[in-house]
Structure formats: structure tokens, C-alpha cells
Amino acid sequence: MNRLAYGGARVVTRRGEEWFVREIPAHRAEKSYRCPGCGADVPPGQAHLVVWSAQHLFGDEAALRERRHWHAHCWRMP
């Protein structure tokens, strides 16, 4: 998959692994998600991050299927 397909995501290294991270501004946050960091809802209208593996064992499509929506502060916690 080419870089443009990642929708402006940047590569971030966290705990020795590479992740694609894309910021979702509040005006584009249209659905509710469950944050894997804290287990609380990320409600519509709240800015947040979409994160998926940059090194998924089963490739890019599998990584995209497993992407998760995080509160920005939860993702940044150690």
C-alpha cells in the first residue's frame, strides 16, 4: 500500500514497535469508539487518534482491519 493510502498518518515508534498514527479532528469524529487504553468511549465530536501496526505479520490490510481509535492522552501514556 502506498503512503498516500494511509491518509496522512505518521509513523511512531512506541515500545520498540512501529505504528501508523493519524489524528482525527473533532469535526471529523462522527462515530463512537471504545479506547483500548482506558476502556472508555471516544464519543462523536471528540478529537482522537487512529492507530494501526506498521509492521503487521499479515500485511497492511490486516493491520488496517485491526486499527483502533484512542484518546490522545491514553496513547501518549507510557
MOPAC internal coordinates of N, CA, C and O (Angstrom, degrees):
PM7 1SCF
backbone

  N    0.0000 0     0.00 0     0.00 0    0    0    0
  C    1.4475 1     0.00 0     0.00 0    1    0    0
  C    1.5303 1   107.66 1     0.00 0    2    1    0
  O    1.2310 1   120.27 1   -44.48 1    3    2    1
  N    1.3025 1   117.08 1   135.52 1    3    2    1
  C    1.4546 1   118.40 1  -178.33 1    5    3    2
  C    1.5258 1   111.09 1   -82.16 1    6    5    3
  O    1.2310 1   121.19 1   -15.98 1    7    6    5
  N    1.3042 1   115.33 1   164.02 1    7    6    5
  C    1.4549 1   122.02 1  -173.42 1    9    7    6
  C    1.5359 1   112.98 1   -60.51 1   10    9    7
  O    1.2310 1   120.23 1   145.77 1   11   10    9
  N    1.3331 1   117.16 1   -34.23 1   11   10    9
  C    1.4642 1   119.39 1   179.48 1   13   11   10
  C    1.5205 1   111.75 1   -62.77 1   14   13   11
  O    1.2310 1   120.26 1   151.53 1   15   14   13
  N    1.3178 1   117.10 1   -28.47 1   15   14   13
  C    1.4591 1   121.17 1  -179.14 1   17   15   14
  C    1.5269 1   111.79 1   -68.37 1   18   17   15
  O    1.2310 1   119.87 1   164.24 1   19   18   17
  N    1.3138 1   117.86 1   -15.76 1   19   18   17
  C    1.4642 1   121.16 1  -179.56 1   21   19   18
  C    1.5168 1   112.43 1   -84.11 1   22   21   19
  O    1.2310 1   119.66 1  -176.96 1   23   22   21
  N    1.3031 1   118.26 1     3.04 1   23   22   21
  C    1.4540 1   122.38 1   172.16 1   25   23   22
  C    1.5125 1   115.52 1    59.10 1   26   25   23
  O    1.2310 1   120.46 1  -139.97 1   27   26   25
  N    1.3064 1   116.73 1    40.03 1   27   26   25
  C    1.4555 1   119.42 1   176.77 1   29   27   26
  C    1.5228 1   114.36 1    84.03 1   30   29   27
  O    1.2310 1   119.85 1  -168.50 1   31   30   29
  N    1.3237 1   117.88 1    11.50 1   31   30   29
  C    1.4604 1   120.36 1   178.75 1   33   31   30
  C    1.5257 1   110.01 1   -69.62 1   34   33   31
  O    1.2310 1   121.37 1   -28.96 1   35   34   33
  N    1.3050 1   114.98 1   151.04 1   35   34   33
  C    1.4616 1   120.42 1   175.01 1   37   35   34
  C    1.5287 1   107.87 1  -112.23 1   38   37   35
  O    1.2310 1   120.44 1   -23.04 1   39   38   37
  N    1.3133 1   116.77 1   156.96 1   39   38   37
  C    1.4616 1   121.59 1   178.24 1   41   39   38
  C    1.5273 1   108.16 1   -91.16 1   42   41   39
  O    1.2310 1   121.44 1   -50.18 1   43   42   41
  N    1.3234 1   114.86 1   129.82 1   43   42   41
  C    1.4569 1   122.01 1  -179.76 1   45   43   42
  C    1.5273 1   107.76 1  -126.51 1   46   45   43
  O    1.2310 1   120.31 1   -43.58 1   47   46   45
  N    1.3205 1   117.02 1   136.42 1   47   46   45
  C    1.4562 1   121.05 1   174.12 1   49   47   46
  C    1.5162 1   108.43 1   -96.83 1   50   49   47
  O    1.2310 1   121.12 1   -55.16 1   51   50   49
  N    1.3305 1   115.46 1   124.84 1   51   50   49
  C    1.4618 1   121.42 1  -179.09 1   53   51   50
  C    1.5182 1   108.08 1  -136.73 1   54   53   51
  O    1.2310 1   121.00 1   -57.09 1   55   54   53
  N    1.3109 1   115.69 1   122.91 1   55   54   53
  C    1.4711 1   121.98 1  -179.69 1   57   55   54
  C    1.5286 1   111.78 1    53.14 1   58   57   55
  O    1.2310 1   120.99 1  -139.74 1   59   58   57
  N    1.3291 1   115.71 1    40.26 1   59   58   57
  C    1.4492 1   121.33 1   176.32 1   61   59   58
  C    1.5189 1   115.84 1    79.92 1   62   61   59
  O    1.2310 1   119.62 1  -176.37 1   63   62   61
  N    1.3243 1   118.33 1     3.63 1   63   62   61
  C    1.4643 1   121.94 1   178.97 1   65   63   62
  C    1.5223 1   109.80 1  -119.32 1   66   65   63
  O    1.2310 1   120.80 1   -30.00 1   67   66   65
  N    1.3327 1   116.08 1   150.00 1   67   66   65
  C    1.4613 1   120.64 1   178.25 1   69   67   66
  C    1.5240 1   110.40 1   -95.50 1   70   69   67
  O    1.2310 1   121.36 1   -42.64 1   71   70   69
  N    1.3279 1   115.00 1   137.36 1   71   70   69
  C    1.4593 1   123.09 1  -178.37 1   73   71   70
  C    1.5212 1   109.42 1  -133.22 1   74   73   71
  O    1.2310 1   120.71 1   -34.86 1   75   74   73
  N    1.3243 1   116.24 1   145.14 1   75   74   73
  C    1.4486 1   120.78 1   167.45 1   77   75   74
  C    1.5108 1   107.07 1   -87.21 1   78   77   75
  O    1.2310 1   120.53 1   -46.21 1   79   78   77
  N    1.3226 1   116.59 1   133.79 1   79   78   77
  C    1.4618 1   122.31 1  -179.47 1   81   79   78
  C    1.5205 1   108.03 1  -129.36 1   82   81   79
  O    1.2310 1   121.40 1   -54.74 1   83   82   81
  N    1.3304 1   114.93 1   125.26 1   83   82   81
  C    1.4671 1   120.52 1   178.78 1   85   83   82
  C    1.5192 1   108.56 1  -123.16 1   86   85   83
  O    1.2310 1   120.75 1   -49.44 1   87   86   85
  N    1.3125 1   116.17 1   130.56 1   87   86   85
  C    1.4604 1   121.34 1   177.99 1   89   87   86
  C    1.5205 1   110.07 1   -83.26 1   90   89   87
  O    1.2310 1   121.10 1   -47.45 1   91   90   89
  N    1.3295 1   115.51 1   132.55 1   91   90   89
  C    1.4601 1   121.90 1   176.96 1   93   91   90
  C    1.5327 1   106.89 1  -109.66 1   94   93   91
  O    1.2310 1   119.57 1   -66.63 1   95   94   93
  N    1.3299 1   118.43 1   113.37 1   95   94   93
  C    1.4689 1   119.71 1   179.01 1   97   95   94
  C    1.5300 1   110.31 1   -71.71 1   98   97   95
  O    1.2310 1   120.72 1   -21.49 1   99   98   97
  N    1.3075 1   116.22 1   158.51 1   99   98   97
  C    1.4668 1   122.06 1  -176.25 1  101   99   98
  C    1.5303 1   112.11 1   -54.39 1  102  101   99
  O    1.2310 1   119.70 1   139.10 1  103  102  101
  N    1.3187 1   118.18 1   -40.90 1  103  102  101
  C    1.4656 1   119.89 1  -176.88 1  105  103  102
  C    1.5351 1   113.06 1   -70.29 1  106  105  103
  O    1.2310 1   119.95 1   167.42 1  107  106  105
  N    1.3233 1   117.70 1   -12.58 1  107  106  105
  C    1.4691 1   121.30 1   177.51 1  109  107  106
  C    1.5346 1   112.73 1  -104.68 1  110  109  107
  O    1.2310 1   120.20 1   175.00 1  111  110  109
  N    1.3155 1   117.22 1    -5.00 1  111  110  109
  C    1.4651 1   121.64 1  -179.42 1  113  111  110
  C    1.5240 1   108.52 1   -83.30 1  114  113  111
  O    1.2310 1   120.63 1   -82.17 1  115  114  113
  N    1.3212 1   116.40 1    97.83 1  115  114  113
  C    1.4601 1   121.40 1  -170.54 1  117  115  114
  C    1.5227 1   114.38 1  -103.30 1  118  117  115
  O    1.2310 1   119.84 1   164.28 1  119  118  117
  N    1.3264 1   117.91 1   -15.72 1  119  118  117
  C    1.4622 1   120.84 1  -176.46 1  121  119  118
  C    1.5287 1   110.44 1  -126.24 1  122  121  119
  O    1.2310 1   121.04 1   -13.81 1  123  122  121
  N    1.3092 1   115.61 1   166.19 1  123  122  121
  C    1.4540 1   121.84 1   176.18 1  125  123  122
  C    1.5282 1   109.07 1   -93.85 1  126  125  123
  O    1.2310 1   120.57 1   -38.30 1  127  126  125
  N    1.3215 1   116.52 1   141.70 1  127  126  125
  C    1.4589 1   122.90 1   178.42 1  129  127  126
  C    1.5208 1   108.59 1  -135.70 1  130  129  127
  O    1.2310 1   120.62 1   -16.05 1  131  130  129
  N    1.3229 1   116.41 1   163.95 1  131  130  129
  C    1.4591 1   121.95 1   175.30 1  133  131  130
  C    1.5251 1   107.63 1  -104.62 1  134  133  131
  O    1.2310 1   120.14 1   -57.21 1  135  134  133
  N    1.3252 1   117.33 1   122.79 1  135  134  133
  C    1.4574 1   122.88 1   179.88 1  137  135  134
  C    1.5360 1   109.04 1   -73.29 1  138  137  135
  O    1.2310 1   119.77 1   -54.56 1  139  138  137
  N    1.3377 1   118.05 1   125.44 1  139  138  137
  C    1.4604 1   119.29 1   179.00 1  141  139  138
  C    1.5302 1   112.99 1   -72.58 1  142  141  139
  O    1.2310 1   120.20 1   165.46 1  143  142  141
  N    1.3254 1   117.23 1   -14.54 1  143  142  141
  C    1.4549 1   120.17 1  -179.68 1  145  143  142
  C    1.5118 1   113.58 1   -76.94 1  146  145  143
  O    1.2310 1   120.47 1   137.66 1  147  146  145
  N    1.3291 1   116.70 1   -42.34 1  147  146  145
  C    1.4701 1   120.61 1  -175.91 1  149  147  146
  C    1.5256 1   113.19 1  -120.55 1  150  149  147
  O    1.2310 1   120.34 1   166.20 1  151  150  149
  N    1.3252 1   116.95 1   -13.80 1  151  150  149
  C    1.4578 1   120.70 1  -179.66 1  153  151  150
  C    1.5164 1   114.63 1    82.32 1  154  153  151
  O    1.2310 1   119.95 1   179.41 1  155  154  153
  N    1.3263 1   117.69 1    -0.59 1  155  154  153
  C    1.4667 1   121.83 1   179.53 1  157  155  154
  C    1.5269 1   109.83 1   -89.77 1  158  157  155
  O    1.2310 1   121.05 1   -16.24 1  159  158  157
  N    1.3176 1   115.59 1   163.76 1  159  158  157
  C    1.4617 1   120.73 1   179.23 1  161  159  158
  C    1.5213 1   111.89 1   -71.59 1  162  161  159
  O    1.2310 1   121.39 1   -34.12 1  163  162  161
  N    1.3207 1   114.94 1   145.88 1  163  162  161
  C    1.4559 1   123.57 1   165.28 1  165  163  162
  C    1.5237 1   103.08 1  -104.86 1  166  165  163
  O    1.2310 1   119.76 1   -79.67 1  167  166  165
  N    1.3295 1   118.07 1   100.33 1  167  166  165
  C    1.4640 1   120.19 1  -172.81 1  169  167  166
  C    1.5313 1   113.00 1   -77.01 1  170  169  167
  O    1.2310 1   120.69 1   -18.80 1  171  170  169
  N    1.3367 1   116.29 1   161.20 1  171  170  169
  C    1.4623 1   119.39 1   173.35 1  173  171  170
  C    1.5306 1   109.52 1   -56.07 1  174  173  171
  O    1.2310 1   120.88 1   -37.04 1  175  174  173
  N    1.3211 1   115.91 1   142.96 1  175  174  173
  C    1.4537 1   120.54 1   178.83 1  177  175  174
  C    1.5127 1   114.87 1    86.91 1  178  177  175
  O    1.2310 1   119.97 1  -179.13 1  179  178  177
  N    1.3400 1   117.67 1     0.87 1  179  178  177
  C    1.4674 1   120.53 1   178.59 1  181  179  178
  C    1.5252 1   109.44 1  -107.02 1  182  181  179
  O    1.2310 1   120.70 1   -53.27 1  183  182  181
  N    1.3323 1   116.26 1   126.73 1  183  182  181
  C    1.4597 1   120.86 1   176.15 1  185  183  182
  C    1.5339 1   108.21 1   -61.16 1  186  185  183
  O    1.2310 1   120.99 1   -36.52 1  187  186  185
  N    1.3415 1   115.72 1   143.48 1  187  186  185
  C    1.4594 1   119.93 1  -179.01 1  189  187  186
  C    1.5243 1   109.42 1  -161.13 1  190  189  187
  O    1.2310 1   120.35 1     5.19 1  191  190  189
  N    1.3252 1   116.94 1  -174.81 1  191  190  189
  C    1.4581 1   122.85 1   179.71 1  193  191  190
  C    1.5186 1   110.50 1  -117.58 1  194  193  191
  O    1.2310 1   120.84 1   -35.74 1  195  194  193
  N    1.3299 1   115.99 1   144.26 1  195  194  193
  C    1.4627 1   121.60 1   169.54 1  197  195  194
  C    1.5227 1   105.69 1  -108.69 1  198  197  195
  O    1.2310 1   120.91 1   -50.54 1  199  198  197
  N    1.3356 1   115.86 1   129.46 1  199  198  197
  C    1.4592 1   121.75 1  -172.83 1  201  199  198
  C    1.5282 1   109.78 1  -129.49 1  202  201  199
  O    1.2310 1   120.70 1   -44.43 1  203  202  201
  N    1.3527 1   116.27 1   135.57 1  203  202  201
  C    1.4562 1   120.49 1   173.88 1  205  203  202
  C    1.5206 1   109.15 1  -149.20 1  206  205  203
  O    1.2310 1   121.15 1   -22.30 1  207  206  205
  N    1.3159 1   115.40 1   157.70 1  207  206  205
  C    1.4575 1   122.03 1  -175.08 1  209  207  206
  C    1.5211 1   112.16 1   -65.07 1  210  209  207
  O    1.2310 1   121.00 1   -42.31 1  211  210  209
  N    1.3145 1   115.70 1   137.69 1  211  210  209
  C    1.4610 1   121.22 1   174.48 1  213  211  210
  C    1.5234 1   110.72 1   -93.10 1  214  213  211
  O    1.2310 1   120.59 1   176.50 1  215  214  213
  N    1.3390 1   116.48 1    -3.50 1  215  214  213
  C    1.4612 1   121.23 1  -176.35 1  217  215  214
  C    1.5277 1   110.64 1  -136.38 1  218  217  215
  O    1.2310 1   119.76 1  -139.97 1  219  218  217
  N    1.3000 1   118.06 1    40.03 1  219  218  217
  C    1.4659 1   121.39 1  -175.95 1  221  219  218
  C    1.5264 1   110.92 1   -63.30 1  222  221  219
  O    1.2310 1   120.70 1   -45.73 1  223  222  221
  N    1.3059 1   116.27 1   134.27 1  223  222  221
  C    1.4560 1   122.71 1  -178.90 1  225  223  222
  C    1.5331 1   112.30 1   -56.13 1  226  225  223
  O    1.2310 1   120.49 1   145.71 1  227  226  225
  N    1.3431 1   116.66 1   -34.29 1  227  226  225
  C    1.4594 1   120.91 1  -176.34 1  229  227  226
  C    1.5282 1   113.33 1  -103.33 1  230  229  227
  O    1.2310 1   120.30 1  -163.91 1  231  230  229
  N    1.3352 1   117.03 1    16.09 1  231  230  229
  C    1.4542 1   120.93 1   172.65 1  233  231  230
  C    1.5160 1   115.82 1    95.68 1  234  233  231
  O    1.2310 1   121.95 1    -0.70 1  235  234  233
  N    1.3273 1   113.86 1   179.30 1  235  234  233
  C    1.4585 1   121.99 1  -173.98 1  237  235  234
  C    1.5269 1   113.52 1   -63.16 1  238  237  235
  O    1.2310 1   120.16 1   137.94 1  239  238  237
  N    1.3274 1   117.31 1   -42.06 1  239  238  237
  C    1.4656 1   119.31 1  -177.70 1  241  239  238
  C    1.5219 1   111.18 1   -64.29 1  242  241  239
  O    1.2310 1   120.13 1   138.81 1  243  242  241
  N    1.3174 1   117.36 1   -41.19 1  243  242  241
  C    1.4614 1   121.00 1   177.34 1  245  243  242
  C    1.5252 1   110.02 1   -64.33 1  246  245  243
  O    1.2310 1   120.37 1   139.60 1  247  246  245
  N    1.3142 1   116.89 1   -40.40 1  247  246  245
  C    1.4687 1   120.77 1   178.99 1  249  247  246
  C    1.5253 1   110.63 1   -61.26 1  250  249  247
  O    1.2310 1   120.44 1   136.13 1  251  250  249
  N    1.3279 1   116.76 1   -43.87 1  251  250  249
  C    1.4620 1   120.22 1   179.80 1  253  251  250
  C    1.5271 1   112.04 1   -64.95 1  254  253  251
  O    1.2310 1   120.21 1   142.91 1  255  254  253
  N    1.3313 1   117.21 1   -37.09 1  255  254  253
  C    1.4665 1   120.10 1   177.52 1  257  255  254
  C    1.5197 1   111.69 1   -64.43 1  258  257  255
  O    1.2310 1   120.51 1   151.30 1  259  258  257
  N    1.3228 1   116.64 1   -28.70 1  259  258  257
  C    1.4623 1   121.36 1  -177.20 1  261  259  258
  C    1.5285 1   113.64 1   -98.17 1  262  261  259
  O    1.2310 1   119.89 1  -168.08 1  263  262  261
  N    1.3216 1   117.81 1    11.92 1  263  262  261
  C    1.4684 1   120.31 1   179.87 1  265  263  262
  C    1.5274 1   109.66 1   -63.27 1  266  265  263
  O    1.2310 1   121.57 1   -27.64 1  267  266  265
  N    1.3153 1   114.61 1   152.36 1  267  266  265
  C    1.4583 1   120.79 1  -178.37 1  269  267  266
  C    1.5189 1   109.78 1  -133.21 1  270  269  267
  O    1.2310 1   121.59 1   -27.71 1  271  270  269
  N    1.3193 1   114.56 1   152.29 1  271  270  269
  C    1.4661 1   122.74 1   179.71 1  273  271  270
  C    1.5244 1   108.43 1  -102.36 1  274  273  271
  O    1.2310 1   120.77 1   -59.36 1  275  274  273
  N    1.3260 1   116.13 1   120.64 1  275  274  273
  C    1.4587 1   123.59 1  -174.86 1  277  275  274
  C    1.5245 1   110.94 1  -115.27 1  278  277  275
  O    1.2310 1   120.27 1   -33.80 1  279  278  277
  N    1.3352 1   117.08 1   146.20 1  279  278  277
  C    1.4660 1   120.01 1   162.65 1  281  279  278
  C    1.5308 1   105.55 1   -64.24 1  282  281  279
  O    1.2310 1   119.87 1   -39.26 1  283  282  281
  N    1.3054 1   117.86 1   140.74 1  283  282  281
  C    1.4731 1   120.37 1  -178.64 1  285  283  282
  C    1.5175 1   110.69 1   -58.98 1  286  285  283
  O    1.2310 1   119.53 1   138.30 1  287  286  285
  N    1.3248 1   118.50 1   -41.70 1  287  286  285
  C    1.4679 1   120.11 1  -178.26 1  289  287  286
  C    1.5225 1   112.00 1   -68.56 1  290  289  287
  O    1.2310 1   119.57 1   148.85 1  291  290  289
  N    1.3148 1   118.42 1   -31.15 1  291  290  289
  C    1.4730 1   120.74 1   177.20 1  293  291  290
  C    1.5187 1   110.63 1   -69.05 1  294  293  291
  O    1.2310 1   119.83 1   138.55 1  295  294  293
  N    1.3223 1   117.94 1   -41.45 1  295  294  293
  C    1.4613 1   120.87 1   179.46 1  297  295  294
  C    1.5245 1   111.15 1   -63.73 1  298  297  295
  O    1.2310 1   120.42 1   143.74 1  299  298  297
  N    1.3210 1   116.80 1   -36.26 1  299  298  297
  C    1.4667 1   120.51 1  -175.86 1  301  299  298
  C    1.5242 1   113.66 1   -79.42 1  302  301  299
  O    1.2310 1   119.91 1   169.68 1  303  302  301
  N    1.3295 1   117.78 1   -10.32 1  303  302  301
  C    1.4679 1   120.31 1   179.22 1  305  303  302
  C    1.5178 1   109.76 1   -69.03 1  306  305  303
  O    1.2310 1   120.37 1   -35.31 1  307  306  305
  N    1.3243 1   116.89 1   144.69 1  307  306  305
  C    1.4860 1   119.83 1  -178.77 1  309  307  306
  C    1.5174 1   113.77 1   -67.22 1  310  309  307
  O    1.2310 1   120.10 1   180.00 1  311  310  309

